[in-house]
């Protein structure tokens, strides 16, 4: 699978870079792989910004449809393609030598270089080797870097433990990120996160601050008495989006009290049943 990703990325280089840019890339790639050189790797990763163009790829047609969709979703640029291809090829060629070198590279990367690495982290061979690099990135308050890890990125859902995933979700709310862009929310929901969400929401309400209605999604399977009070508050809200969030949480829970509460709002129940209200269209 990873060899396919490496080959697919190099095919995209062939398809999207022309003339001197393509020659430069393959010359640098050969130098990195032949010399097993950390210095050459670092320099090439950095030089991509001046040697390649900062525009989206014009051709994304490989045999790997899942890869094509991911790169198209993120509108991968030539610079990003060059950087990711260099790292993937190096790790595929000599993982023992290059894995610690890539870890060091990311420690000194600027915010744009780091964002590229995080956004395409799941494409690397043995991506679990870089879990702590990703966890460290959770500390950042730089929105583009945090978004690269949290938005439409499968890596956290695949490789973070519950505490790490919970930290990311809560920080995304704190930074007012688009919570609907976080993948695997239902899969990674857990009782600790549900409790944290309730505590955070109560703090926001006590300070007369709003709570993103989408924030409640991970509580669905963990509606205890306290969270049921929160659902009741959402149902009574003048904000129809909060009403919808409460209906979704109650409908998809296995809690009899939650389901009974939803019966008091038949129009909302009918809309959820008919998929007229979903988490995907909550705010439309």
ChimeraX attribute file (.defattr): number of C-alpha atoms within 10 A of each C-alpha:
attribute: neighborCount
match mode: 1-to-1
recipient: residues
	/A:1	9
	/A:2	14
	/A:3	14
	/A:4	13
	/A:5	20
	/A:6	23
	/A:7	16
	/A:8	20
	/A:9	24
	/A:10	19
	/A:11	15
	/A:12	22
	/A:13	22
	/A:14	14
	/A:15	15
	/A:16	18
	/A:17	20
	/A:18	12
	/A:19	7
	/A:20	10
	/A:21	17
	/A:22	18
	/A:23	13
	/A:24	16
	/A:25	23
	/A:26	16
	/A:27	11
	/A:28	19
	/A:29	20
	/A:30	14
	/A:31	15
	/A:32	22
	/A:33	19
	/A:34	11
	/A:35	11
	/A:36	16
	/A:37	16
	/A:38	18
	/A:39	13
	/A:40	16
	/A:41	25
	/A:42	19
	/A:43	14
	/A:44	22
	/A:45	22
	/A:46	17
	/A:47	16
	/A:48	22
	/A:49	17
	/A:50	9
	/A:51	17
	/A:52	22
	/A:53	16
	/A:54	14
	/A:55	12
	/A:56	18
	/A:57	21
	/A:58	15
	/A:59	12
	/A:60	23
	/A:61	14
	/A:62	16
	/A:63	11
	/A:64	13
	/A:65	11
	/A:66	10
	/A:67	18
	/A:68	17
	/A:69	13
	/A:70	16
	/A:71	18
	/A:72	16
	/A:73	10
	/A:74	15
	/A:75	15
	/A:76	20
	/A:77	20
	/A:78	24
	/A:79	24
	/A:80	27
	/A:81	23
	/A:82	27
	/A:83	23
	/A:84	22
	/A:85	26
	/A:86	26
	/A:87	26
	/A:88	23
	/A:89	25
	/A:90	27
	/A:91	22
	/A:92	18
	/A:93	15
	/A:94	12
	/A:95	16
	/A:96	10
	/A:97	14
	/A:98	22
	/A:99	19
	/A:100	14
	/A:101	20
	/A:102	19
	/A:103	14
	/A:104	14
	/A:105	20
	/A:106	19
	/A:107	13
	/A:108	11
	/A:109	15
	/A:110	12
	/A:111	16
	/A:112	13
	/A:113	20
	/A:114	22
	/A:115	23
	/A:116	21
	/A:117	25
	/A:118	22
	/A:119	25
	/A:120	22
	/A:121	24
	/A:122	18
	/A:123	21
	/A:124	23
	/A:125	21
	/A:126	14
	/A:127	14
	/A:128	16
	/A:129	14
	/A:130	19
	/A:131	16
	/A:132	12
	/A:133	17
	/A:134	23
	/A:135	17
	/A:136	10
	/A:137	20
	/A:138	21
	/A:139	12
	/A:140	12
	/A:141	11
	/A:142	13
	/A:143	14
	/A:144	16
	/A:145	22
	/A:146	25
	/A:147	21
	/A:148	21
	/A:149	26
	/A:150	27
	/A:151	20
	/A:152	18
	/A:153	22
	/A:154	18
	/A:155	22
	/A:156	25
	/A:157	18
	/A:158	15
	/A:159	18
	/A:160	19
	/A:161	13
	/A:162	17
	/A:163	12
	/A:164	15
	/A:165	23
	/A:166	20
	/A:167	17
	/A:168	22
	/A:169	21
	/A:170	17
	/A:171	18
	/A:172	21
	/A:173	17
	/A:174	11
	/A:175	14
	/A:176	12
	/A:177	18
	/A:178	15
	/A:179	19
	/A:180	17
	/A:181	14
	/A:182	20
	/A:183	18
	/A:184	16
	/A:185	16
	/A:186	12
	/A:187	9
	/A:188	17
	/A:189	19
	/A:190	19
	/A:191	16
	/A:192	13
	/A:193	21
	/A:194	23
	/A:195	17
	/A:196	15
	/A:197	22
	/A:198	17
	/A:199	12
	/A:200	16
	/A:201	19
	/A:202	15
	/A:203	13
	/A:204	13
	/A:205	11
	/A:206	10
	/A:207	9
	/A:208	9
	/A:209	11
	/A:210	10
	/A:211	18
	/A:212	16
	/A:213	20
	/A:214	20
	/A:215	20
	/A:216	21
	/A:217	21
	/A:218	22
	/A:219	24
	/A:220	25
	/A:221	18
	/A:222	20
	/A:223	24
	/A:224	17
	/A:225	11
	/A:226	10
	/A:227	20
	/A:228	19
	/A:229	13
	/A:230	18
	/A:231	24
	/A:232	16
	/A:233	14
	/A:234	20
	/A:235	23
	/A:236	13
	/A:237	13
	/A:238	10
	/A:239	11
	/A:240	16
	/A:241	19
	/A:242	23
	/A:243	20
	/A:244	24
	/A:245	27
	/A:246	29
	/A:247	31
	/A:248	24
	/A:249	25
	/A:250	26
	/A:251	22
	/A:252	15
	/A:253	17
	/A:254	14
	/A:255	18
	/A:256	12
	/A:257	15
	/A:258	25
	/A:259	17
	/A:260	12
	/A:261	18
	/A:262	22
	/A:263	16
	/A:264	11
	/A:265	13
	/A:266	11
	/A:267	12
	/A:268	23
	/A:269	21
	/A:270	14
	/A:271	15
	/A:272	18
	/A:273	14
	/A:274	10
	/A:275	11
	/A:276	12
	/A:277	21
	/A:278	16
	/A:279	16
	/A:280	10
	/A:281	10
	/A:282	17
	/A:283	15
	/A:284	6
